[in-house]
Amino acid sequence: MIVQQILNGKPISNVITVAPGDSVESAAKVLSDNRIGSVVVSADGRSCVGILSERDIVRELGKRGPGCMADKVEVLMTAAIETCGLADDAEIILTRMTDGRFRHMPVVKDGEMIGIISIGDVVKARLMELAMEKDALQGMIMGH
C-alpha cells in the first residue's frame, strides 16, 4: 500500500495548521477542538516549518508549568520534521515513524503539503493489507 491510498481512505483531506507566531495556548485549543494529536506549523498553510504535538506541550508543561502556554508555537515545535510523498510505501513509512519515535508525517507533493498521515493511519492500512493477503492465501489453499 502507498501513501496515496492511505490519504484516499481518510475522511478529512485538509491539513489543519497554526502559524509559528501563534500562542501555544491557541494551538492547544486547535488540537482540542479538532480532536487531533498534532498540528502542522505553517505560515502560509502550504509549506511546513514544523509540527507541534500534544506531547511537546505536555513535556513543556511538566518542565515549566502553565507559563509555557503564552510562548509562541515556534518555541515548542519540532522543526526537524520528516515528510513523505504520495508514492511512498506504507511499510517504509511505518518503519521511519517507529524508528524516529514520531506519530505524524506531512505528505508533500511538488514542495506543497497536501495531507498528513498518522502512525494510526499507517498501521490501519498495513492491517488491511495483511488481512487481504491472508484471505488470498486461504483462497489459494482451499482452491478458490
Secondary structure, DSSP 8 states (H G I E B T S, - for coil): -BHHHHHHT-S--S--EE-TTSBHHHHHHHHHHHT-SEEEE-SSSSS--EEEEHHHHHHHHHHH-GGGGGSBHHHHSB-S---B-TT-BHHHHHHHHHHHT--EEEEEETTEEEEEEEHHHHHHHHHHHHHHHHHHHHHHHHT-
